[in-house]
C-alpha cells in the first residue's frame, strides 16, 4: 500500500484553506484506531455529514459517509477502507521466491470476491461488514503474519482454544472459522495452497430467544402506557456510554414505545426493520380480511411483503393520527421516533425504554431459554402466538410471511413449545375421525 503523506496542516493545503466550505474543519479531523494513519474522517462547513478520506496507490479518495453521528461514521469509514482496498489490491497477490505469501496478503483479494457477491445480491452489505470486522479485529492479528501454505489443523485448533479462552461462544467461534476458511479457499483457487486444511468441529447448541406469555405481554403494555414521559435513570439505561447529555435528551419513555410493542407482536417484523419502516412502506388493506401490507426494504435476503394481523391496522392508524397532529406522518417519515434522523440511535433508545418497562412490568430479570429478553423477543412472541393460537397455520406460510425459513422457525421459534401448550389442537379431531373412535 502506498505510503502517502500525513494529513497535517503542513502537508495538505486543503486543511489550511478557509476559502472553501468543502475544506475539512481542522478540529474535527480524526484518525481511525488500529487502521492506517492515512484513513481519516472529518467535517466540513458544506455538510452536516461526516466525510472520509484515504490516500491509496498515489491517489486521494474522499466520500460522504451520510451520517452526522461520529461513531456511525467511524464504522462506515472502516467499511469504505476495506471495500476500496479490495478494489485496488484485490488481484495483487504476488508469489515471490524471496518471500512467502502470508495470510494477510490474501485478505484483500478475498474481500474483493465477497464485494462482488454483494454487487450480485448474493451477500448482504451487512454480511460483508461483519466479515471485515472479524478479519480485522480477531483473525488478522492471529494469522496475518503466518505463511498461508503452512496453516494446518493444529494452528486452527490453537485459534479455537484462544477464542474459547477469550470468552467467545461456540456459535461465534464457528463463524470466525468460516471467515478463515473463506481466505484459505480463495488461496486455494489462486493455487497458493494445495488444499484447505480441516478445521476443528465446533458443537453449537441452538438457544432460541425467549418470548413473552400472554399475561407478560399485557403487563408490558400496561407498563409502557403508564410510564410515558417518565425519565430513565442513567443506571437503568445500561450505565449510558453515550453521556449524560444524551440521556437527558432521549432517556424518556416515548408514547411510540407502547404502539411499537403492539405493532411488533402483530406484524412479525424484526427490530432492525424499525429503523427503516416509513409510512410509504405501509398499505392498509380492507376487504374480506383487514390487514397491513408492509413492503419493507430487504432484510436477511428476504424482500417479500409482510402481512400483519388485523390489530396492527388500528395501531397504525392511531400512530399515524398522533404523528399528523405533530406535523409528521408524511410518506418519507418514519413510524417510530420519526423526529430522529439517526435511526441507529432511535433503535438504541427504544431498547433502553423497553428494558425500563420490562422492569416496571416485573419481567425485566426473567430469562427464557437461558437468554435475556429484548426487543427481538417481541418478534419471537408474534411467531409463537401464531403457532399457539393461529387456526390451520402451516410453517411454510408463517415462515415466508415472517421473512425467515421453516428451518429457522423449527430451530428458534417452535423448539420451546410443548405439546401441552396446544392441547386443544392436539386432541381436536374432524367428525369422521371422531366417529371412528
N, C-alpha and C positions, 0 to 999 in steps of 0.2 A: 504494500500500500504506500502511496506517495507520502513523503514526509510533510509536505505542505509548509505553511507558515503559521505562526501563532496568531490567534485572534487577540490583538492588542492595539492600543491606541497608536503605538509606534509603527506597526506593520500594516495596518489596514486603514486606509484613508477614510473609508466609509464610517468607521467608528468615530472619527474625529469630526465628521461633517455634520453641521447643524442646519445645512441649507435644504436638505431633503427630508420630507416627512417619512420616507421609507427607510431612512438610516436607522440602525439599531440604537436604542436608548442604552447608553453605556452601563448604567447601574443595573440593568436587567439581564445583561449577558451572563449566561450560566452554563458551565460545562456539565457533562453527564458523568456521574460517578462510575468508575470501572469501564469507561469507554474511551476511545482515543480523544486527545485534547482538542482535535480539530472539529469535533462534534459539539455544537453549542446551540442553545435556544436563546431567544431574545424577543423583546417587544419593540415596536416602532410607534411613531406618532400617527401613522396612517391607518392602523387597525388595532382593535382590542384583542385580536387573536395572537397567540404566540407563534413565532417563526422558528424554523430550524435551518442551520447552515452547516455544511461539511465540505471539506476540501479533499477530493479523491481523484487520483490519476491526473493531476495537473489542472483540475477544473473545480470551481466552487459551485455547489448545488444548494439551492435555497428553496424552501417550500413553506406555505402556511400550514399550521397544524390544526386549524379550525376549532380551537378551544381557547377559552380565556382562563382555564384552570391550569396552574403550573404543573401539578402532579400528572394530570392527564397529558399535558404537553410533553413531559419527560418520557412517558410511556410511548407516545406517538413518535417521538424523536428516535427512540431505540428501534422501533419498527421501520422507520424511514431508513435508518442506517443499515439495518440488515437487508432490506429489500434492495437498496441502492448498491451495496457491496456485492450482493448476489448477482445483480445485473451486470456489474462491471468486471467482477473477478470470477464469475461462476464457471467459466470454461478454462481458467488458467491454472489448473493443477499440473505442475511440471515435474516430470520424473528426472531427477538428476543423479548421475552416478556418484558425485562427490557428497551428496546429502540426501538421505532417505525422505520419502513423503511421510509427513506426520498426520495424525488425526485432524489437527487444526487446519491443515492445507485443504481438506476435502469438504469442510463445513460450508463454505460459501457456495460451492457447486451444488451441494445437497439442497441448500435453501433456494437456489435458483430453480431447481427442479420442482420443489414444493410451491414456489411462487407461480410457476407455470400451471400447476394444478388448481391454484386459486383462480387464475385467469380463466380456466376452463370450467370452473364451477364444481370441481371435484373435491375441493377442500375449502373450508371457510377461512376468511381472513383471521378470525379469532383463533382457529386451529393453528395457523401459521405463526401467529404471535406467541402462542403457548409453546410451540416447538422452539422458537427463537429464544425465549426466556429460559427454557430448560437447558438448552445448549450453552447459553452464555453464562448462566449462574452456577450450574452444577456440573455439567458434563465436560465442558472445555477445561475448567480448572483441573479436572482429574485425568482426562485422556488427551488433552490438547498437545502435549509435548511428546506423546508416545508415537513410535513408528507404527503406522497403521497396519502394516503387514505382520507385525508381531503381537497384535492384540489377540488374546486367546480366552478360553473358558475360565481359566484361573483368574485373569485380570478382571473379567466381567463379574466373577464371583466376589472378588475383593471389593469391587464397586458396590455391589448389592449389600455387602456387610457394612460398608461405610454409610450408605444411605439408611440402613436399619439403625445403626448407632446414632445417627443424627436425628432419629425420630420420624423418618418418613414412613407412611403407611404402605402396606403391600400393594395397594392399587397405584399409588404414586410411584413406587419403585418400578412396577411393571411398565408404567407409562414412560419412565426415563429409559428403561431398556429398549422400548420401542423406538425412542428418539435416537439412541446409539445405533440401533440396527439400521435405521434409515441412512445414516452416514456410511456405515460399513457396506450396506447394499449398493450405494452409489459407487463406492470404491471398487466393488466387485465388477460393476457394469463398465468401469473405466480400466479394467484389467490391472488395478493396483494391488488387489489381493486375489488369491485363488478362490477362496470360499468365505462365507460369513460364519464366524465361529458360533457354536451353540451357546446359548445363554442359560443361566440357571433358571429352573422353573420356580415361579412365584405363585403360591396358593393365595388366591383372592377370594374373600368371603363377601358376598353381596350384603350391604347394610341398607335396607330401604329407609327412606326418610320417614319420619313419623307424621301421622296425620292427626286431626282433631276429631273427637267424637261429636255427635250432635249437640250434647249438653255443653261441651267445651266451646264449640262454635258459637252457641248462643251467649255464653259467658264473655267471649271475646267481643262480640258485637255490642253487648251491654257496656263493657268496659270502655270500648272505643268511643261510644256515643257520649258517655258521661264524663269522659276525660278531655273532650275537645277544648282546646285553649289552655290546658294545663302545661306548665313548663317541666321539662325533663331535667333532672339534676345531672351534673357532669358525671357523677359516679354511675348513675343509672344508665347513661348513654355511653357505656363501654369505656369510660375514662376519657373519651374525646381526644383523639390525636389531632383533631382539626383546630384546636384552640378555643379559648373561651368566647371570642368574638363571634365565631360561627355558631357555637352552642347557644349563645344569647339570641342570635337571629333566627335560628332554624329549629332548635330543640324544643318545639312546642307542638303538641298533638294537633294535627290539622283535621278539619272536617272531612277531607278527602280520604283519610285512613279508614273511616267507617265504611264509606262506599267502596273502597278498594277491597276490603275483606269480603264484602258481599259479592262484589263483581268477580273476584278470582275464584271463589267457591262455585260460582255459577257459569264460569266461562272456560276453565281448564288452562288458562294462559300461564306462562312462566313469569317469574319476577322480572327477568330481562326484557320481556315484552312491554312492561310498564314504561320503560324508558322511551320506547318508540311509538306507543299507541297514541294516535291522533284521531280527531273526530272524522277525518276523511277516510279512516280505515273502518268505520262503523256504519253498517246499514241496518235499519230496523225493518224486519220482515213481518208483515201482518197478513196471514192467510189462514189456511187450515190450522197451521201452527204459528205461534208468535215467538220470535227469537231475534237475536242479533247475528248478523254475518260479519265476522272480523277478517278483513283482508290485510293481515299484518305483514310486515317485511319478513322475509325468510328467516327461520331460526333452526339451527341444527340440521340444515339441509332440507327442511320441510317448508313448503310455501303454500300449501292448500289452505283455503279459508277455514276458519273455526266457527262452528255453530254453537251458540250458547244455550243455556236453559232459559225458560221464559222469565224467571225473576230478574235476570240480568237486564231485561228491557226496561223495567221500572227503575232499576238502579241507574242505568244510563240516562234516562230521560230526566230524572231528578238531578243528577250530577250536571247535565247539560243546562238545565234551568238555573241552577246555582251559579254556574260559570258565566252564563249570559248576563245574569244580574250584576256580575263583577266586570262586565265589559269584555269577556272572553267567550270561548265556545265556537270560534271560527274553525274552518276545515283544518288549518295547519296548527291549531292549538292542541296541546297535549291533554289527555283525560285527567291525569293525576298530577298535582302540583304544577299546573301549566305555567305559572309565573317563573319557574326555574328553568333557565336555558341550559345549565349544566345538568344533563339528565343522569349522569353517574351519581352526582351528589343527591339528586332528587330521590333516587332509589335508596341511597345510603340513609338519608334522613327518614324515609318511610320505614326502613328497617329499624332504626332507633325507636321510632314511635311505636312500632309493632311490638318490640321487645318490652317496652314500658307497659303497654296494655296487656301483654301476656302476664306480667307480674301482677297488675291490678286484678286480672281475671282469675288469678290463682292457678294459672297453668304455665307460669314462667319458668319454673325449675323442673317441670316434668319432662321426662325423655320418653321417646317411643323408639323401640328397636335399638336402644343404646345411643341414639342420635338426638341432639338438641333440636327443637323445632324452631323454624324460622319462617319467613315469608313464603319460601318454597313449599312449606308444609300445607299452605292453602291450596296449591295446585294438587298436591297429593290427596288432600281432603276431597277436592272436587271429583277426582277419578275414583276414589274409594267409595264415595257416596253413590256414584253411578253403578259401581259393581254391587253394592249392597241393596240399593233401592230402585235401580232402574229396571223397568219391565222389558224383558226379552232383549236386553242389551247383549251384543256379542263383542268379543275382544277386538276384532278387526275394525269394526265401526268406531268403537271407543278410541282405539289407538290412533287411527287416522285423524279423527277429529281433534285429538289432543296433540297432534303433531309428534307422535312417537311411534314405536313399533310394538307389536304384540309381545315380542320377547321382553321388551323393557317393562311393559305392563305386568307381565308374569313375574319378572325378577324383582321389580322395585315397587310395585303398587299392590298387586294381589297376593304377594307371597306371605303377608302377615295376616290375611283374613282366614278365619277359622270357619269350619262348616256350621258351627252353632250360630255364627253371626247371621247366617241366611237360612235358618231352619225352615222358614215358611216355603222358600223356593225348593229346598232340598226335599221336603216331604210333600210338596204340591204334586198334583197329577191331573192329567186330562181325564175326561169322563170315561173313555174307553179303557184307559189304563186302570182307573179306579174300579170299573166293573169287573175287570179280570181278577181283581183281588177280593 
